[in-house]
Amino acid sequence: MSDDNSKISRRDFFKGAAMGVLGGTALGMGLFSYSPWRKSLFPAVQRKLADIGVCKSIKVTNISETSWFENAGLMGDIKGAGGLLVNQYSYNWPPFGDGTGLGKGSYENGIAKIKHLLPDHLEEAWAITEKLSVRPENAGGFAALVEVEELDGRKRKFLLDSGWSYKWMDECFKREGIDVMLKNREIEALIISHEHFDHYWGVPVTYKYDPTITTYIPDGFYPEGLQYLQDAGHKGKVVKVKPGLHPVIPGLATYVFAVPIICRVYGEQAIYANVKDKGLVSITGCCHFGIIQFAETAFKEIKYEKDQLYGIYGGLHISPFEDWDPKYDDLVLSLGKYGFQKIGCNHCTGLLCAKKFVEAGYPVIKGTARFRTKETTYLGNGDRIGYGTEV
């Protein structure tokens, strides 16, 4: 879990100070932290208000939010391989399995088994890696289609992430017509949120259908991740996005958060979209940097319609393994202060957390529980959400 998701430094500091000085049961329950009184203690925020332009609407299609199918197996593997700080390429998960067993793998040995088959012969590559890898049946993946409507009505499409399992992601791409869109060059760029297995390792599935697609990655990929772009068959432009704000088209920008992440990954890229007459929409693959930092960064850095943080979509990474710590309740309560009017969660948010959002009365858009998504509490595979448009 991200450190940013387990503490909210400004609020916790003043909450602790208030409790130390004033004491009392009410303060111990955190009422001071969520009252107007605490605002008087905060320094004035200097806002940069960068202009990223305006778009007419945003639509997000959840191609696959099922990063993995079973939590216990995933966490058991991570623990058995040495823990959350171990290099993910050593786990011996697919597609980099080399037959040596849990925690003994490497990118070099694994990719050597299938490199000659990428990206055109994914079925054969996956059949090989299934025999050599640990728990291949648990691999799923995250990917979403982001469709932007410009003010003049022009539609532009971007792919956020490419999942994990070649087999599962190819099935999901075909289900949602992503394969055809890629073949027809309708999707102008692939935006990789971060280097994690469930967001990035399925990238040959994208390159199978469009090996020339422009690919945005956050600066900070490790050598294995950079090499994988080539080994996966990419022949297009790679844009390494530096930390901070990066405008892409009018009304749409990415933002790279320079944060260390579990499994030896560094940096995560998210999306901000400014929707006319609505406000800012925040889209994330995993949100390892924390939902509070996500919202606060938008407030401090970007100019947007009506000064309204209108919507948020994605994995909000509070309890993706379905654990719960009372301190996470602070995050649930804090999200309410931003006034989001449309919230789309997925699996990485955590089912328990999504239910907490619903119980708190937040405007959570529910899903349909199709295509191996188990719950309607969050948006699942094949579900859509629109901001400034109906879906």
SVG drawing of the C-alpha trace seen along z (x, -y; Angstrom):
<svg xmlns="http://www.w3.org/2000/svg" viewBox="-27 -32 46 59">
<polyline fill="none" stroke="black" stroke-width="0.4" points="0.0,0.0 1.1,-3.6 2.3,-5.6 0.2,-8.5 -2.9,-6.3 -2.2,-5.7 -1.7,-9.2 -3.0,-12.7 -0.2,-14.8 -1.8,-18.2 -5.0,-17.0 -3.4,-14.4 -0.9,-17.0 -3.6,-19.5 -5.8,-16.7 -3.1,-15.4 -2.2,-19.0 -5.8,-19.7 -6.2,-16.4 -3.1,-17.1 -4.1,-20.6 -7.9,-20.2 -8.5,-16.5 -12.0,-15.2 -14.0,-12.4 -15.3,-14.5 -11.9,-15.4 -10.7,-11.9 -13.4,-10.9 -11.8,-13.3 -14.7,-15.8 -12.2,-18.7 -10.5,-17.3 -13.7,-17.5 -15.0,-20.8 -14.6,-24.3 -12.3,-25.2 -9.3,-23.3 -9.2,-25.4 -8.1,-28.4 -4.9,-26.6 -3.9,-25.8 -1.6,-28.1 -3.0,-29.7 -2.6,-27.5 -0.8,-29.1 -2.5,-27.8 -0.7,-27.7 -3.9,-27.3 -2.3,-25.9 -4.6,-26.1 -5.0,-22.7 -7.9,-23.8 -11.4,-22.5 -13.2,-19.5 -16.9,-18.8 -17.1,-15.4 -15.2,-12.3 -16.3,-8.7 -14.5,-5.8 -15.0,-2.2 -13.8,0.4 -12.1,2.9 -10.8,4.9 -10.5,3.9 -9.8,7.5 -6.1,7.1 -6.0,10.6 -8.8,13.0 -7.9,14.1 -6.3,12.0 -5.0,14.8 -2.9,16.4 -1.4,13.1 -0.4,12.1 0.9,15.6 3.1,15.4 4.4,12.0 5.2,13.1 6.8,16.3 9.0,14.4 10.3,12.1 7.7,9.4 6.4,6.2 9.9,4.6 11.2,7.4 11.7,6.8 8.4,8.0 10.4,9.5 11.8,12.1 8.5,13.5 8.3,15.9 4.8,14.8 3.7,14.9 4.8,13.8 8.3,14.0 8.2,17.5 11.4,19.5 10.6,22.7 12.8,22.1 10.1,21.4 8.7,18.7 11.1,15.8 13.9,17.2 13.0,15.6 14.4,12.8 13.2,10.7 16.1,11.9 15.5,15.6 11.7,15.2 11.5,13.1 14.0,15.4 11.4,18.1 8.8,16.1 10.4,13.0 10.5,14.6 6.7,14.9 5.8,11.3 3.6,9.6 1.9,11.6 1.7,15.1 0.3,14.4 -1.6,17.6 1.6,19.7 3.6,17.4 1.0,17.7 0.9,21.5 4.6,21.6 4.6,19.2 1.7,21.0 3.9,24.1 6.9,22.2 5.2,19.6 3.8,19.5 0.0,19.2 -0.7,18.1 -4.5,18.6 -4.5,15.7 -3.3,13.1 -5.9,10.6 -5.2,7.0 -6.3,3.4 -7.1,1.4 -9.6,-1.4 -10.6,-3.3 -10.8,-7.0 -12.8,-8.9 -12.5,-12.6 -15.0,-14.8 -13.6,-18.1 -15.6,-21.3 -16.0,-21.0 -17.4,-17.5 -14.3,-15.6 -13.8,-12.3 -10.4,-11.2 -9.5,-7.9 -6.7,-6.9 -5.9,-3.6 -5.0,-3.6 -2.8,-0.6 -2.8,2.8 -3.3,5.3 -1.4,8.4 -2.5,11.8 -2.1,12.0 -5.0,14.5 -7.4,12.5 -6.6,9.1 -6.9,10.3 -10.4,11.6 -11.3,8.3 -10.0,6.3 -12.1,8.3 -15.2,8.1 -15.0,4.3 -13.9,3.8 -10.5,2.5 -8.7,4.8 -10.6,3.2 -10.0,-0.3 -6.3,0.3 -6.1,1.9 -7.9,-1.1 -5.6,-3.5 -8.6,-5.0 -6.7,-5.0 -4.0,-7.6 -1.9,-6.8 -1.4,-4.2 -0.9,-5.9 0.8,-3.5 0.1,-4.5 3.0,-2.6 5.2,0.5 3.2,2.9 2.5,6.4 -1.3,5.9 -1.1,2.6 1.9,3.1 2.9,6.7 0.1,7.2 1.4,4.6 2.1,7.0 -1.7,7.3 -1.9,3.7 1.1,3.9 -0.4,7.0 -3.0,4.8 -1.0,1.5 2.7,1.8 3.2,-1.8 1.0,-3.4 2.5,-6.3 3.2,-5.2 3.4,-7.5 5.3,-6.1 6.1,-7.8 9.8,-8.6 11.4,-6.2 10.9,-2.8 13.5,-0.3 15.8,1.3 13.6,4.4 10.5,2.3 12.2,0.2 13.6,3.2 10.1,4.9 8.8,2.1 11.2,3.3 10.8,7.0 7.0,6.7 7.3,5.5 6.8,1.8 7.9,-0.3 6.3,-3.6 7.2,-6.7 7.9,-6.4 7.3,-9.5 8.9,-9.5 6.8,-11.9 8.7,-13.8 7.1,-14.4 4.5,-17.0 1.8,-18.2 2.0,-17.2 -0.8,-18.5 -1.8,-16.0 -4.7,-17.6 -7.1,-20.5 -8.8,-19.6 -6.7,-16.5 -3.4,-16.2 -1.4,-13.6 0.4,-14.1 3.3,-12.0 3.6,-11.5 7.3,-10.7 6.6,-8.2 8.2,-4.8 5.7,-1.9 5.6,1.7 7.3,4.4 10.2,2.1 8.2,-0.2 8.7,-4.0 6.4,-6.7 2.7,-6.7 1.0,-8.6 -2.7,-9.7 -5.1,-11.7 -6.9,-15.0 -9.6,-16.2 -11.4,-19.6 -15.0,-19.2 -16.9,-22.3 -19.5,-23.5 -18.8,-20.6 -15.3,-20.7 -12.3,-18.5 -12.4,-14.8 -9.5,-12.7 -8.8,-9.3 -6.3,-6.9 -5.0,-3.4 -4.1,-2.6 -3.6,-5.9 -0.6,-4.6 0.2,-8.3 -3.1,-8.5 -6.5,-10.0 -5.9,-13.0 -2.7,-13.9 -4.6,-13.3 -7.3,-15.8 -4.9,-18.3 -2.6,-18.3 -5.5,-19.1 -6.6,-21.9 -3.1,-23.4 -2.0,-22.9 -4.8,-23.2 -7.4,-25.7 -10.8,-24.0 -14.4,-24.8 -16.6,-26.2 -13.6,-25.5 -15.3,-22.2 -13.6,-18.8 -16.4,-17.1 -15.6,-13.4 -13.1,-10.7 -12.7,-7.3 -10.3,-4.3 -8.5,-2.3 -8.2,-4.4 -6.0,-1.9 -7.3,-2.1 -8.0,1.6 -7.3,3.6 -6.5,6.7 -9.8,6.3 -8.0,5.6 -9.3,2.7 -7.6,0.5 -9.5,-2.1 -7.2,-4.8 -8.6,-4.2 -11.9,-5.7 -10.1,-9.0 -9.6,-8.7 -13.2,-7.9 -14.3,-10.9 -11.7,-13.2 -12.8,-12.4 -16.2,-14.0 -14.7,-17.5 -13.8,-17.7 -17.4,-17.6 -17.0,-15.1 -20.3,-14.7 -19.7,-11.4 -17.4,-8.7 -16.5,-5.5 -14.5,-2.9 -13.1,0.3 -11.4,3.4 -8.2,1.7 -10.2,-0.6 -11.3,2.4 -14.8,3.7 -14.9,2.7 -13.9,-0.8 -16.4,-1.1 -19.1,0.0 -17.9,-2.7 -18.2,-5.3 -21.8,-4.2 -22.6,-4.2 -21.2,-7.7 -23.7,-8.8 -21.2,-9.6 -22.4,-9.6 -20.9,-6.3 -21.9,-4.9 -22.6,-1.2 -21.7,1.6 -23.4,4.6 -21.2,7.4 -20.5,9.0 -17.5,10.8 -16.1,12.2 -16.7,9.0 -18.3,10.2 -20.0,7.1 -22.2,4.3 -20.8,1.9 -18.1,0.7 -17.8,0.4 -16.7,3.8 -15.6,5.3 -17.5,3.8 -19.1,1.0 -19.0,-2.6 -19.1,-6.0 -19.6,-9.4 -18.7,-12.9 -20.6,-15.6 -22.2,-12.8 -24.7,-10.0 -23.4,-6.4"/>
</svg>
